[in-house]
Amino acid sequence: MDGIVGFLFALLALGFALWLYILLPMQMAETRGRSQLGWVLISLVFSPFAAIIGLLVLGKTFELSMAESEDNTAASEIESPDSVASNVDAPGKPIQKRAAPVDGEIEEYKGYTITLAENGVNAMGQLWHDVNEARKAIDRQG
């Protein structure tokens, strides 16, 4: 009986190690747009905790963030601040919306223009990692 319990415990420990060292870093890397093989190797060489912390700190890649942002803006049309103001002044008047961004513009957000920059996105005269980060900064601005 002790042999069966020991075998089951060893099998459970092996499954947990497989999940911790390989499956978890692989899934985290995939959802963040990073190399699965690279992060599994980091997990095996250093430790799974180093890989997990590294992935949490680095977050999503710029390309993945931009793709998600484009998906979000494509799904909803962009309102210009002038059309919003005109709607407030004249409640019966429909809001005019732009279908696509102009030049390097990604979107208008609360009166600020968010534009694509070489190393990220530009909003309020500052460079941000991604559109969501720029939106949060604009929200904090008030």
C-alpha positions as CSV (number, residue, x, y, z in Angstrom):
1,M,0.0,0.0,0.0
2,D,2.9,2.4,0.8
3,G,4.3,1.8,-2.7
4,I,1.0,2.9,-4.4
5,V,0.7,6.0,-2.2
6,G,4.4,6.9,-2.9
7,F,3.9,6.3,-6.7
8,L,0.8,8.5,-6.7
9,F,2.6,11.2,-4.8
10,A,5.5,11.1,-7.2
11,L,3.1,11.2,-10.2
12,L,1.4,14.2,-8.7
13,A,4.7,16.0,-7.9
14,L,5.8,15.3,-11.5
15,G,2.6,16.8,-12.9
16,F,3.0,19.9,-10.7
17,A,6.6,20.3,-11.8
18,L,5.6,20.0,-15.5
19,W,2.9,22.6,-15.0
20,L,5.1,25.0,-13.1
21,Y,8.3,24.7,-15.2
22,I,6.8,24.3,-18.7
23,L,3.1,24.8,-19.1
24,L,2.6,28.0,-16.9
25,P,5.5,30.0,-18.4
26,M,4.5,28.8,-21.9
27,Q,0.9,30.0,-21.5
28,M,1.9,33.3,-19.9
29,A,4.4,34.0,-22.7
30,E,1.8,33.2,-25.4
31,T,-0.8,35.6,-23.9
32,R,1.8,38.4,-23.7
33,G,3.0,37.8,-27.3
34,R,6.4,36.6,-26.3
35,S,8.5,33.6,-27.3
36,Q,7.2,30.5,-25.6
37,L,10.3,28.4,-26.1
38,G,12.5,31.3,-24.8
39,W,10.5,31.7,-21.6
40,V,10.4,27.9,-21.0
41,L,14.2,27.8,-21.3
42,I,14.5,30.7,-18.8
43,S,12.2,28.7,-16.5
44,L,14.3,25.6,-16.8
45,V,17.7,27.3,-16.5
46,F,17.0,29.8,-13.8
47,S,13.7,29.1,-12.1
48,P,10.0,29.2,-12.9
49,F,9.5,32.0,-10.4
50,A,12.1,34.2,-12.3
51,A,10.3,33.5,-15.6
52,I,6.9,34.3,-14.1
53,I,8.1,37.5,-12.5
54,G,9.9,38.5,-15.7
55,L,6.8,38.0,-17.7
56,L,4.6,39.9,-15.3
57,V,7.1,42.8,-15.2
58,L,7.5,42.9,-19.0
59,G,3.8,42.6,-19.8
60,K,2.5,42.5,-23.4
61,T,4.7,43.2,-26.4
62,F,4.2,46.6,-28.1
63,E,3.0,44.8,-31.2
64,L,0.3,42.9,-29.3
65,S,-0.8,46.0,-27.4
66,M,-1.1,47.9,-30.7
67,A,-3.0,45.1,-32.4
68,E,-5.5,44.9,-29.4
69,S,-5.8,48.7,-29.5
70,E,-6.5,48.7,-33.2
71,D,-9.1,46.0,-32.7
72,N,-10.8,48.1,-30.0
73,T,-10.8,51.3,-32.1
74,A,-12.0,49.4,-35.2
75,A,-14.9,48.0,-33.3
76,S,-16.1,51.4,-32.2
77,E,-16.1,54.6,-34.2
78,I,-14.1,57.6,-32.8
79,E,-15.9,60.7,-31.6
80,S,-14.1,64.0,-32.1
81,P,-14.3,66.5,-29.2
82,D,-16.0,69.1,-31.5
83,S,-18.9,66.8,-32.3
84,V,-19.3,65.8,-28.7
85,A,-19.4,69.5,-27.7
86,S,-21.9,70.3,-30.4
87,N,-24.1,67.4,-29.2
88,V,-24.1,68.8,-25.7
89,D,-25.1,72.3,-27.0
90,A,-27.8,70.9,-29.3
91,P,-29.3,67.7,-27.8
92,G,-31.4,66.9,-30.9
93,K,-28.5,67.1,-33.3
94,P,-26.8,63.8,-34.1
95,I,-23.1,63.3,-33.3
96,Q,-20.8,63.2,-36.3
97,K,-18.2,60.5,-36.1
98,R,-15.1,59.9,-38.0
99,A,-14.7,56.5,-39.5
100,A,-10.8,56.4,-39.6
101,P,-7.9,58.1,-37.9
102,V,-6.1,61.0,-39.7
103,D,-2.4,60.8,-40.5
104,G,-0.5,59.2,-37.6
105,E,-3.4,59.6,-35.3
106,I,-4.6,56.5,-33.5
107,E,-7.6,58.1,-31.7
108,E,-9.0,61.1,-29.9
109,Y,-9.5,60.4,-26.2
110,K,-11.2,63.0,-23.9
111,G,-9.9,65.9,-26.1
112,Y,-6.4,64.6,-26.4
113,T,-5.0,63.1,-29.7
114,I,-3.1,59.9,-29.3
115,T,-0.6,59.4,-32.1
116,L,1.7,56.6,-33.2
117,A,5.3,57.4,-32.4
118,E,8.5,55.5,-33.2
119,N,8.9,53.8,-29.8
120,G,5.3,53.8,-28.6
121,V,2.4,56.3,-28.6
122,N,2.4,60.0,-28.0
123,A,-0.2,61.7,-25.9
124,M,-0.1,65.0,-24.0
125,G,3.4,65.6,-25.3
126,Q,4.8,62.5,-23.7
127,L,5.8,59.0,-24.9
128,W,3.8,56.1,-23.6
129,H,4.4,52.3,-24.0
130,D,0.9,51.6,-25.4
131,V,-2.5,53.2,-26.0
132,N,-4.0,51.9,-22.7
133,E,-1.1,53.5,-20.8
134,A,-1.7,56.8,-22.5
135,R,-5.5,56.6,-21.8
136,K,-4.8,56.0,-18.1
137,A,-2.5,59.0,-18.0
138,I,-5.2,61.1,-19.6
139,D,-7.7,59.9,-17.1
140,R,-5.3,60.8,-14.2
141,Q,-4.8,64.2,-15.8
142,G,-8.5,64.9,-15.2
